[in-house]
Amino acid sequence: MLGTLSSGYDSTTNTVLAQKAGLHEVISFSEARSGDADDGKEIADILGIPLTLIPRDSWKSHNLAEVPFIAADAKGEDVYFGAAADKLSGRVLLTGFHGDKVWGKETYTLDSTIVRGDRSGLSLTEYRLWTGFIHFPIPFMGVRQIKEINAISNSPEMKPWDVPGNYSRPICRRIVEGAGVPRNKFGMTKKAASVLFGASKDMLTPITRSALYAWLHSESKHKAGQGEIPSQKLSELMQRFSIPYKIIIKGVKKAAKLLPGPVGAQVQKVAGRLDNFEHNTNPFNYAFPWAIKEVKARYKAYNK
């Protein structure tokens, strides 16, 4: 087994539970998406378990690292695991995906249909086949009993482990504090290491962008009437300013609703054009079919 450990609730709970079942090693990524420290070194030292610290962005040094992750779910947010290939091969990787719903107090869908809050962890499905590991998200154990688990989280008996605020998971806190980890060492603020392509900070690597654009231009020659593919420089500029640009679009749409009759309609049309421009110039909107093509080529080469 290979555990993951951060300063959050889920991975810390996993580590305490799995250590009793023979877990002897964990990995930790250096920082969260925000840039804040999120490694579990202090917790690992308290629990006496060896930890390997991996820089969150070191996946970028691998050629076309994004391909298997994007091909799996069109989003690729777990690409940071690409830096841990040498640790993952031949292992059972323990993660805490879906812990926010199973162990969180404020979960409202409590039936047995396993309703996800997002698709975190899904982009590992192709990469695990390439690297050769089993992915075991521990919160899915007993997930169909989420109603009973949630009742325990909200029970009077769990009040001593229910901290103020909207980031409280009493079951996790009771398990981890019971193992000797002080309250202020974990689960204090919500953090995430996931990579959000298309946002202003997280971008595809230069090699990947070049490969994607080469494919886009080759494909556009065969699609009459689809319009020209925007230049790579323009797209990258738009991506860097995508968040303020979207705020502007939102403001224009809001203004359109407040303006009377024809004027509002015209402003709404302007907002629509701005929206389309942002969408068409974002290279990540074309990355999924390109990644599928790359994966197909890999499998064809392997079969030969």
PyMOL commands that set and color helices and strands:
alter all, ss='L'
color gray80, all
select helices_A, chain A and resi 9-19+41-47+56-61+67-73+79-88+99-102+124-131+138-140+143-153+156-161+170-178+183-185+206-220+232-240+242-258+261-281+283-303
alter helices_A, ss='H'
color red, helices_A
select strands_A, chain A and resi 2-4+26-29+51-54+92-95+134-137
alter strands_A, ss='S'
color yellow, strands_A
deselect
rebuild
show_as cartoon
